Amino acid sequence: MEHFILFAGTANPELAKAIARQLNIPLGECVSERFPDGEIAVRLLEPVRQKSVFLIQSTSPPVNDRLVELLAFADACRRAAAARITAIIPYFGYARSDKRHGRREPIAASMVAEVLEAVGIDRVVALDLHAPQIEGFFRIPVDSLTAVPTLCEALRNRLPPDVVVVSPDTGRVQMATQYAQRLNTSAIVLHKQRQSATETEVTHIVGDVGDRPCLIIDDMISTGGTLARSIEALLNAGARPDITIAATHGLFIAGARAKLSHPSIRTIFVTDTVATQETDWQQLQVVSIAPLIAKAIQRFLSDGSMSDLF
């Protein structure tokens, strides 16, 4: 145990504490502060020489601040002679910028991957990356875990027997299939067209939702706009007004709660990859992925197989 140490950034300290409890160890002591001009200053209060260091930090909003804080911690660990640095990034920001839509645009996910490597990070762990090809942007090992089994266990006894799994777009078909297989049901797909960076329109539905309750799944809930339009399309297609939502990352920004206050929504399940501020939202259920991440850390330390965690 003395050969590894966990440090937590400021993005989600409660998740980091839960992971430490699962491993039966204390979190490493560190400080993250701000200069008056907004610059981030971090300091390790424990030695890391020749230790395996795990940095726990989601790059959730404010994304740039969280990212720079992670980079600063990694640089501090490298300069303090850590043997190995693993960045555990439960929510990987900039993941939606995985390709160019025009000739004069960056691929920000690739840029972030290069910067993480440049500061000395040896391995990255993330959950349900928005685009699987992001793994290919790295030259270091990337373990993209999934919260689907964890969410399915939480959902199993909370769903109507005739529920159908709904993929909100073609990009989530594989995830919807995993949910359907684990919950012993079928899946349908919504086809949509993106109108802008924040606006989408459902064009047609592949599958029958007539008089059936729906479980809409996704990797993240950001503004809630896509889900709101998905619900409208399902109800117009005859779905029962009994809808459950499950997503790995609950960002809930820019009025998402208002958009998801539809009377047909029964419950919204998310994990704690992103710290939620919605403490009084009765429909919201937060499921912890701390046990999953703790298992991954144990496998790293024992050189064990990761295959059953994906």
Buried (B, 14 or more C-beta within 10 A) or exposed (E): EEEBBBBBBBBBEEBBBBBBBBBEBEBBEBEBEEEEEEEBEBEBEEEBEEBBBBBBBBBBBEBEBBBBBBBBBBBBBBEBEBBBBBBBBBBBBBBEBBEEEEEEEEBBBBEBBEBBBEBBBBBBBBBBBBBEEBBEBBEBEBBBBBBBBBBBEBBEEBBBEEBBBBBBBEBBBEBBBBBBBBBEBBBBBBBBEEEEEEEBEBEEBEBEBEEBBBBBBBBBBBBBBBBBBBBEBBBEBEBBBBBBBBBBBBBBBEEBBEBBEBEBBBBBBBBBBBBBEBEEBEBBBBBBBBEBBBBBBEBBBEEEEBEEBE
